[in-house]
Amino acid sequence: GLGVALELQGKNGLPYLEEAVTAFEAQVRQLGGTQGARESFAASKLRYYQDWMDALLKRKRIAEAFSVYERARAQSLRQMLAERDLVFTHDIPQDLDRRRRMAGAAFDRALDALARIDPEKDGGAYDAAHKALYAARGEQDAVTALIRAHAPRLAELTQPAPTDLADAQALLSEGEVALAFSVHRTHSMVFVIPATGPVRAVRIAVTSKDLELRVRRVRRLIADRGDAENEMRKLGADLLGSVAKDIRMVKRLLILSDGSMHALPIAALRVPPPRGEKEHVLLADLVPIHTVISFGVYAGLLAPAQTSPNDSAAPLVQAFGDPAFAGAVETAPDAAQDTPMRAVLSGAVTLAPLPGARAEVEYLATLFKSQARVCVGAAA
């Protein structure tokens, strides 16, 4: 809206862009209807974050732009997981839950009142309504702090705290680099985040609509057993070409996909060759890859490995790899009811061992120790 218009005119629209995101997040928290309706509404407003991010990057404010990126990820994750009025409310006192609901209702009333006032006709009323809105938001923030103290699990779902850039870099191991993608309507961006050193934001000439169509084409080719290699080479050139040098220099790669990239087999992308060479190399052949939805989630995944394991607790990680199918019909009769699985179990279809599968799950055991249960061979 106004923030974008001001940016296009060369003026400062940042306050209005921030205001749009904050108001949107408050609306989503109070939105009724089905989960699908809430997700549809949230997806339609994703451009608010993208516009704010672009405005910050235009000013070379990379750390702040990354915070907006993580804020968008936190919002998306909340939409997928949280049913705020139905789940986990037993974790907080009734009076605090009542205060939470009242704070949300007060913010809605203040926002509605502000929207009904024409600032050019009644500037005094507009200023008063704006103060009321900020007061209502302050009450929401106070309630959020209390919820975090009483019930961290509820707060993590309903009010996820985005990770800032310094914290994100601290999560990375030596030699590891994160590629955090953000797919926009008119272009895309990737944050190149090393464990130490400067962070870059690279613009990519791929739009959300273009990417969606290309990913669909790739998936269709794969499903029809067609030749998807050429498409994966082109996508690799467009998505990874500007960061190919970074990829070839790292020990490990953390990828945060966005938009249609979630449906793309990232490891099968072809990385453009360095100057003087011709062959595009599979990303999976260049560097170990792992993926995560956000750095906030990544921090949670790493946290258990940093705590003292409780031998009496149920396993935190259950890993399966390198299964032996011989004799599995007797031990897994339910699986044999599935047609594709029946073909495998009966020997009609032979599946070769997946390279590195056993080593991967056994490595998980070294990370999580007694909190991991690993099943390989017949146990898998």
N, C-alpha and C positions, 0 to 999 in steps of 0.2 A: 503494500500500500504506500503510505506516505514516506516511509523510510527508503524504499526502493526508488521512488520518484525523486527524492532529494539527492540520492546517490547519483542518479542519472544526470542530474543538473549540476553535478560537481560539488554539492553541499553535503554537510554532515548528517547522514540519516541513521547513524549508529544508535542513538538513544531510542528512536522509534522502532528500529529492528529488534532491539533487546526487549522493548515493551511488548511487541507482538508475540515473541516467543514466550515470555513470562505469562501473558494473558492466556495464550493457547494452552500452556501446561496446566494452568489452574482450571480451565474449562474442561480439559480431558479428565482431570481428577474427579470432577463432579458429573461427568456425562452419564446419562442413563442409557437404557436400551441394551441390546445384545452386545456381546464381545465383538462380533463381526462389525457392528455399526460403529463401535468405538475405534476399532482398528482402521476402518475405512476413513473415519473423520481424521484420525491422527495422520494417516498416510497423505491425505489431501493437503495437510498443512506443513508437510515436511519442507516445503520451499522456504518457510520462515527461517529455519536454521541455515539453509543453504545460502539465502540472501545475506544473512548476518555474517556467515563465514566468509563469503566472497568479499564483503565490504572490509572486513578485518584484514584479509590477505592482500587486498589492494593497498593497504597501508603498511604491509610487511609485518603485521602483528601476528606472527605465526603461533606463539604460545596461546594467545587468546582465541585464535581461530580453532586451534586444537581443542580447547576447552568447550567451545560450542559444538564441535564434532562429537566429543564424548557425551555432551549433554543430550544431543540427538539420539545417540546410541542408548543412553540410559532410559530415555523416554520410550524408545521402541521396545526395549526389553520389558519395561513396565507394562506396556500394552499387551505383550505376549503372556506375561505371567500373572499379573495382579488382578484379582477381583476384589477391589479394596473393601467393599462392604460385606463380603461373604467369607473371606479367608483371613485367618490369623487375628481377628479382632479380639479373640479371647486372650491374646497375649498382653493386652494393655487394660488398665482399669476402666470401668464403665464411664466414669466421669471424664477421663481423658479422651475416650472415644467420642463421647457426646460433645466435648469441646472441639474436637477435630471436625465433626460434622457441622457444628455451628460456625466455625471459622470458614469452612468452605461455602456455606450458604451466605455468610456476610460478604465474602469476596464476590460471589455471583451478583448480589444485590448492588454492590458498589460498582461493579463493571457494567451492569445494565443501566444504572443511573448515569454513568459517564457517557455511555453510548447515546443516550437520549438528549444530551445537551449540545447545542451548537455553540462552540467557543467564540465565534464571531459575534453572536447575538447576546450572549450572557457569559462573559469571561469570568465574572466572580463566581457564578454557580459552577462553572467548569473547574476552576481552581479548587473549590471546596470538594467537588466530587473526586478530583484527582487525589487530594489529601486523604479522603476516606478510603480510596482504593489502596493507597500505600499503607494505611493503618491496618486494613484488612489483611494485606499481604504480610505485614509484620506479625500479626497474630498467627497466621498460618506457619510462618517460620518458627515462632516460639513453640507452637504445638509440635512441629516436626522435631525440634531439638529434644523435647520431652519424650516423644515416641522413640527416638534413637536411644535414649537412656533406659527406657523401660523395656523396649522390645526391638533389638537390633534387626532381627529377621524381618519383622513387619516393615521397619523403616527402609531396609535394603530393597524391598519390593515396591513399596508405594512411594518412596522418596529416595531413589537411588542417587548416591553421590558420585558425580563424574570424576574421573581421574585427571589431574592436571599433567602438563607435559613433563615436569621434573619427576613426578611420581611414576609416570609411564616409562621413562628412561631407566629409572631405578629398578623396574621389574625385569628388564632385559639382561641377559647374561653377556659375558664378554664375547665379542665377535658376532653377536646377534643383532639383526636389524628388523624393524617392523615396517611394513608397508600398509598404511591405513588409507583405504580408498573411500571416496565420497562421490557418488554418481549424481550429477545435477541435470536439470532440464536442458541446459545449453552447452554443457561441458562436464568434465569430471576432474577430480583432484586426487592426488595421493601424497600423504605425508610420509616422508622418508625419515625414520626415527632410529638412530643408532643408540647403543647403550650409553655412549659418551660422545660428546661433540655436538656440533650444530645440527639442527633439524631443518629440512627443506620441505617446501610445499610445491609440488610440480603440477602444472596444469596439463590435462589430457584432452585431446580433441575427440571425445566420445560422449555423445548425449545419452540420457537414460532411455529414450525411445529406440535409438540405434542399437544400443547394447541389448535391450530386450529382444529385438528382432533377431540379432545375430546369435544370441544364446539359444533362442528357440530353434534356429536353423541347425546349430551344432547338435543339440539334443535330439532333433529329429533324425539327423544323419546317423548318430550313434544308435538310436533305437532301430533304425532300418538297416544297420550294419553297413552304412555307406562310408565314404571316405571323408572323414571330418578333419583330417590332418591339415589340409590347406586352410580351412576356416580357423583352426586353432593357431596356425602360424600367423595369420593376419591379426587375430585377436591378441596374440602374444606381442606382436609388434606394436599394436596400438596401446595396450594396457601396460606393457612392461618395457617398451623400447626406451623410454626416457630414463628408466632406472636400471637398465640392464647392467651397466658398469657396477652399480652398487651390489646387485645380486651376485655377480661373479666374484666379489671380494669378501663375502661374508661367510661365517661358519654355519649360521642357522637363520632361517627366515620365518618371521611371524607375519601372517597375512590377515588383515581385517577387511573382509569383502563388504560390498554394499550393493543394494538393489538387485538387479538380475545376476550379478556375479555370484550370489549364493547358490544359483542353480548351475553354475559352470564348474566343470572339473579342473580346478585351478592347477593342479599338479601336471596336467597334460598340456598346459600352454607351452608354446615354443618361444624360447627367449632369443631375440635377434643376436646374431654373431657380432663379435668385435670387428673393428675395421680391418680389412684384409682377409677376413674369413667369410665363408658362404653358408655354412651349415647352421640352421636354427636348432638349438638343443632343447630337449624337454626340461622344463623347470625342475621336475623331480630328480633328474639326473645331475643337476648342478649343485643342489643344496638341500639339506633336510628342511622340510616345510611343516609348519603347524598353523592352525587357524583358530580364531576366536572371534566372538561377536563384538567385544569391546575390551578395553584395558581394565575397566571395572570388574568385569567377569574374570579376566586373566589374573587379577590380583587375588580374587577369591579362589581360583584354581590352584594358585601357588601357595596360598596360606596354609593348607593342611600339611604340606611337606615341611613347613617350618615349625610345626608344633610337635610336642612330644606325643608319640603314638600311644594309643590306649589299647593294650593287647586284648582286653575283654570286650571292646566295642566291635560292632558289626563292621565288615570291610567297607572302606570308603570308595575303593576302586575295584570293579570287577572287570577283568580283562580276558578276552578270548582270542586265541590265535593259532594258526597252523593246525586246524582240526583234522582228525583221522576219521574218515567217513565209514570205513569198513565196520560192519556190525552195529552201526548206529540205528538201524531200523528197530532193533529190539530194545535199545536203551532210550529211544526218542520216538515212540509210536505216534505222538501228536504231529511231529514234524513231517512224518511220512504221509500225512493226509494232504500236504501241499504238493501240487503237481510238479513244479520245478524241483523242489527238494526231494521228492520221491525219485525223480530221474537221477539225481546225484547219488542218493543213498543206494539205489539199486545197481549202480554202476553203468547205467545207460549213458550218462554224461560224466566225463572225467574232468575234475578240476585239479590243475597243477598247483603245487604249493605256492603261496604268495611270497615272493622274496622278502626276507627281512621280517616277516610277521612274527615269528617266534622270538626273535631278538628284540623286537619292539615291545611286546608285552612283558618279556622278562626284564627289560630295562625299567618299565613302569614299576615293577616290584622293588627295584633298587631305590626308586624315588620315594615310594610310599611305604616301603618296608612292611610292617605287620598290618598296615591299613589296606593292603592290597591282597586280592585273591586272584591268582593267575591260573587259567585253564588252557592247556595246550594238548595236542594229540587227541586221544580218546576222550579225555575230560572235557574238551571243548565241544 
